[in-house]
Amino acid sequence: MTVGGFIDVFYNQEANRVAYALIQEGQRIYGADNTGGWHVHPFADPLQHVPIISEMSFLDFVTEIEKFYHNQN
C-alpha cells in the first residue's frame, strides 16, 4: 500500500539522539525519538509524547506503521 508520504530518520552520534518520523503532506503523522527518554508521537495525536519502556529500532518503527495501515483496511 502506498500512503504518499515518506519516513525521515535522524541520528546524531555526539548527542546519541535518534528520531524517526512518518511524514505526510509536510506533517509528522507518527514518530518516535529518544529526546528526554524514548517516546512515540502516536497516529491519533502526533503532538503528544507517549513514553515507551525501551528503545525503538527502525525495524520496530516500520512495523508499527505497517500494523497501523493493515488495521485501517
C-alpha positions in Angstrom: 0.0 0.0 0.0 1.3 3.4 -0.9 0.4 6.2 1.5 2.0 9.1 -0.3 4.5 10.0 2.4 8.0 9.2 3.5 10.0 8.3 6.5 12.5 10.7 7.9 15.3 9.3 10.0 17.7 11.4 12.1 20.8 10.3 14.1 23.3 12.5 16.0 26.2 10.4 17.2 27.6 13.2 19.6 24.3 13.6 21.4 23.2 9.9 20.9 19.9 11.3 19.5 17.7 9.2 17.3 14.4 10.3 15.7 12.0 8.6 13.2 9.0 10.3 11.7 6.4 9.4 9.1 5.7 12.5 7.1 2.6 13.0 5.0 1.7 16.3 3.3 4.6 18.0 5.1 3.4 17.0 8.6 4.5 14.3 11.0 1.7 11.8 11.4 3.6 9.3 13.6 7.0 9.5 15.2 9.4 8.2 17.8 12.5 9.6 19.4 14.8 9.5 22.4 14.9 13.2 23.4 14.2 13.1 27.1 13.7 9.3 27.0 12.2 7.1 24.4 8.6 8.1 23.4 6.2 8.0 20.5 4.1 10.6 18.8 1.0 8.5 18.1 -1.1 8.5 15.0 -4.1 9.7 16.9 -2.3 12.9 18.1 1.3 13.3 16.8 1.9 16.3 19.1 1.7 14.0 22.2 4.8 12.5 23.8 3.8 9.0 25.0 6.7 7.3 26.9 7.7 3.8 25.9 9.7 1.3 28.1 12.6 0.6 25.7 14.4 1.8 22.7 12.6 1.7 19.4 14.6 0.3 16.5 14.0 1.4 12.9 12.5 -2.0 12.2 10.1 -1.6 15.2 9.1 1.8 13.8 8.4 0.5 10.4 6.5 -2.5 11.9 4.2 -0.1 13.8 3.5 1.8 10.6 2.6 -1.4 8.8 0.3 -2.6 11.7 -1.5 0.8 11.6 -2.2 0.7 7.9 -3.0 -3.0 8.0 -5.7 -2.3 10.6 -7.1 0.5 8.5 -8.3 -2.0 5.9 
